[in-house]
């Protein structure tokens, strides 16, 4: 980094470096070095100078495009979550925060083009959801598991094969869909609508066929999404849960105990599929590949949800030998047999799950 860059850090140059090196995340903190995550590894760029207060504030101005109102609002709220698009149209998801009275932020690079479903090594039975006209499809796991990447890939495949009105409700918008066969209405919370719930309820009057809710965050959002799924709409969303059973449990626990039995009935009738996935290092390329659990809500599982027999749901997934269902263990064994992942990595990530 030149002497001139030390005095004024150029955000676009930093983003260009991130894109060039295929880094996924940039870590920035006042009085610290830049950090870049490549694949699994986070390393500090110690050949560049530490960021002074002045340099960090200059990055704030660049990120908020010198809009003083936005900058003042950030310092008042102490954190912010938004999208930034670089000059070459690469989107980044930004989370800006304070830590120990210092400014910090993380920027995650978002792919400009939707991934192909085949490139994501998704279970082949996910193709079965493409003709669906209603119900709820959930993609789950905690952060760092390509949930949004997978959801975008599935919806973009639908975009190529069906003529539908797709409404997306996001916070923030990360990926811009291009109309192919479908018409897209993308709405960002805070800019195009006040909340997820407001946007989901309004979607009822916007002639939707498919609604993508970026994340199930609270009771009101889950309730509104169930209402959509119950009224002949196909709903996609994500949840920070690990397995199909924990996903079902989490959705029901959003509601008060006195109505949970009613929610279980509604969920049994509305849920179509739960796709749980996590990333494991590939031993052939050094990149990452997802292992999956896919639960299709058969009539048997529907009844198990309503009777609240979660243990039997797990057993059903493990012993299922026909199509439309896949256990995480089977997914792991398939990749080991193909020499995509090592048994050691598979065992570590499987055993150390919560």
Buried (B, 14 or more C-beta within 10 A) or exposed (E): BEEEBBEEBBBEEBBBBBBEEEBBBBBBBBEBBBBBBBBEEEEBBEEBBBBBEEBBBBBBEBBBEEEEEBBEEBEEEEEBEBBBBBEEEBBBBBEBBBEEEBBBBBBBBBBBEBBEBEEBBBBEBBEBBBEEEBBBBBBBBEEBBBBBBBBBBBBBBBBEEBEBBBBBBBBBBBBBBEEBEBBBBBBBBEEEBEBBBBBBBBBBEEEBBBBBBBBBBEBBBBBBBBBBBBEEBBBBBBBBBBBBBBBBBBBBEBBEEEEBEEBBEBBBBBBBBBBBBBBBBBBEEEEBBBBBBBBBBBEEBBEBBBEBBBEBBBEBBEEBEEEBBBBBBBBBBBBBEEEBBBEEBBEEBBEEEE
